[in-house]
Amino acid sequence: MIEARHIEALTNLLGEKGLLTAPGDRAAYETGARYDNGRAAFVARPASTAETSAVVAYCVQNGIALVPQSGKTALVSGSTPADSGPQDVPSLDRRPAPFYLDRVNRSVQPVARLVLAELTVNIEESGLFFAIVLLPC
């Protein structure tokens, strides 16, 4: 599905924990919120901004398609890889998800990986609430 040289180069960038290639390890990243399925060549799990940048640069330079995932809460299948060819699923699940709440302003700074359920819990602890509730279809 993808040349071994790419797997080796990306493993060098991310380390063993940062690159998933086994079908069982990739499965959770290949299934969407509405249970649609695709097939990823690999899942890159960078742990920092520098690693994320290096993976994206490598994939772009080598013509490897990217299907990014963050909180994976989208219901439109935009984060699910297709079956059409070698695609990388860069996932932010190893990245820290800092939470920035300004209690005085009652505002939150959105960051990658911020999931609405986590947002709701974090602001409720400050006596606030988030007025949007998404229910499963």
C-alpha positions in Angstrom: 0.0 0.0 0.0 2.9 2.4 0.7 6.6 2.0 0.2 8.7 0.8 3.1 11.1 3.8 2.7 8.2 6.1 3.7 7.4 4.0 6.8 11.1 4.0 7.8 11.4 7.8 7.3 8.3 8.6 9.3 9.3 6.2 12.1 12.6 8.1 12.3 10.6 11.3 12.6 8.0 10.1 15.2 9.5 7.1 16.9 7.7 3.7 17.3 4.8 5.1 19.3 4.2 7.9 16.8 3.5 5.7 13.7 0.8 3.0 13.5 1.0 0.6 10.6 -0.6 -2.6 11.8 -4.2 -3.1 10.7 -5.5 -3.6 14.2 -3.7 -0.4 15.4 -5.2 1.6 12.5 -8.8 0.4 12.8 -10.0 3.0 15.2 -8.7 5.8 12.9 -10.3 4.2 9.9 -13.9 4.3 11.2 -15.9 7.5 11.2 -18.5 8.8 13.7 -21.2 7.4 11.5 -19.4 4.0 11.2 -18.2 4.7 7.6 -14.9 2.9 6.9 -11.8 3.6 4.9 -8.2 2.4 4.8 -5.2 4.3 5.9 -1.7 3.5 4.8 -0.5 4.5 8.3 -1.5 6.7 11.2 1.0 9.4 12.2 0.6 10.5 15.8 2.9 13.4 16.4 3.5 14.6 20.0 4.5 18.2 19.2 4.0 21.0 16.8 7.5 20.3 15.4 6.7 16.7 14.7 3.3 17.6 13.2 5.1 20.0 10.8 7.7 17.4 9.9 5.1 14.8 9.1 3.0 17.2 6.9 6.1 18.4 5.1 7.3 14.8 4.4 3.8 13.8 3.1 3.5 16.8 0.9 7.0 16.4 -0.5 6.2 12.7 -1.3 2.7 13.0 -2.6 1.0 11.2 0.3 -2.5 12.4 0.8 -3.5 13.6 4.3 -6.8 13.0 6.1 -6.3 14.9 9.4 -8.1 13.9 12.6 -8.4 15.8 15.8 -11.3 15.1 18.2 -12.9 12.9 15.6 -16.4 14.2 16.4 -17.4 15.3 12.9 -20.5 13.6 11.5 -19.8 14.3 7.8 -17.0 11.7 7.3 -14.4 14.4 6.6 -11.8 12.7 8.9 -12.3 9.1 7.5 -9.8 7.9 4.9 -11.1 6.6 1.6 -10.2 3.1 0.2 -8.8 4.7 -2.9 -5.1 4.7 -2.2 -2.3 5.5 0.2 -3.4 8.1 2.7 -1.9 9.2 6.0 -4.2 9.9 8.9 -2.3 12.5 11.0 -4.0 12.3 14.4 -3.5 14.8 17.2 -4.4 12.4 19.9 -0.9 12.4 21.4 -0.7 16.2 21.4 -1.5 17.9 24.7 -4.9 19.7 24.7 -4.5 22.7 26.9 -7.6 24.4 28.1 -7.7 28.2 28.1 -10.7 29.7 29.9 -11.0 33.4 30.7 -13.6 33.4 33.5 -13.9 37.2 33.5 -14.6 37.4 29.8 -16.4 34.1 29.8 -14.5 33.0 26.7 -12.6 29.9 25.7 -9.7 29.8 23.3 -10.2 26.8 21.0 -7.3 24.5 20.5 -6.7 21.4 18.4 -8.2 18.3 20.1 -10.8 20.3 22.1 -13.9 18.1 22.2 -17.2 19.7 23.1 -17.8 17.1 25.9 -14.5 18.1 27.5 -15.3 21.8 27.0 -18.6 21.3 28.8 -17.0 19.6 31.8 -14.2 22.1 32.0 -16.4 25.1 32.1 -19.1 23.6 34.4 -16.3 23.4 37.0 -16.2 27.2 36.8 -20.0 27.6 37.1 -20.5 28.3 33.4 -22.2 26.3 30.7 -21.9 25.8 27.0 -25.3 26.4 25.3 -24.7 24.0 22.3 -25.6 20.4 22.8 -25.0 17.9 20.0 -27.1 14.8 20.2 -26.3 11.6 18.2 -28.4 11.0 15.1 
